[in-house]
Amino acid sequence: MKAVITVVGHDSKGIISKVSTKCAEVGANITEISQTVLKEYFAMIMVIDISDLNIPFTSLVDALKMLGEENKLDIRTMHEDIFNSMHRI
């Protein structure tokens, strides 16, 4: 099973590190990552494997949202089933 994480906000040092550390702490594995900085804005999309999570998926969603709030970032986490349903033509 996979999930998609998006991160948007003002660029600052350590954003990728903070998000990837939180993923590692809960047993998620980053399988793909794309990030860019546009002027002072940071944008990232991660695809993570959630097969081996050691917490419920909803707890991961909440933890990443809280991480975002603490760092003035918009972090959203979506299960691949929801993501695929939303983007199916």
DAZI-V710942 format. One record per backbone hydrogen bond with DSSP energy under -0.5 kcal/mol. NH is the residue of the N-H (numbers start at 0). CO is the residue of the C=O. Records with the same first field share a line. If there is no record, write none. Layout:
NH = CO ; CO
This chain:
2 = 47
3 = 77
4 = 45
5 = 75
6 = 43
7 = 73
8 = 41
9 = 71
10 = 39
14 = 11
17 = 13
18 = 14
19 = 15
20 = 16
21 = 17
22 = 18
23 = 19
24 = 20
25 = 21 ; 22
26 = 23
27 = 22
28 = 48
30 = 28 ; 46
31 = 46
33 = 44
35 = 42
37 = 40
38 = 36
40 = 37
41 = 8
42 = 35
43 = 6
44 = 33
45 = 4
46 = 31
47 = 2 ; 45
48 = 28
49 = 0 ; 47
50 = 0
52 = 49
53 = 25
58 = 55
59 = 55
60 = 56
61 = 57
62 = 58
63 = 59
64 = 60
65 = 61
66 = 62
67 = 63
68 = 64
69 = 65
70 = 66
71 = 68
72 = 67
73 = 7
74 = 72
75 = 5 ; 73
77 = 3
79 = 1
81 = 78
82 = 78
83 = 79
84 = 80
85 = 81
86 = 82
87 = 84
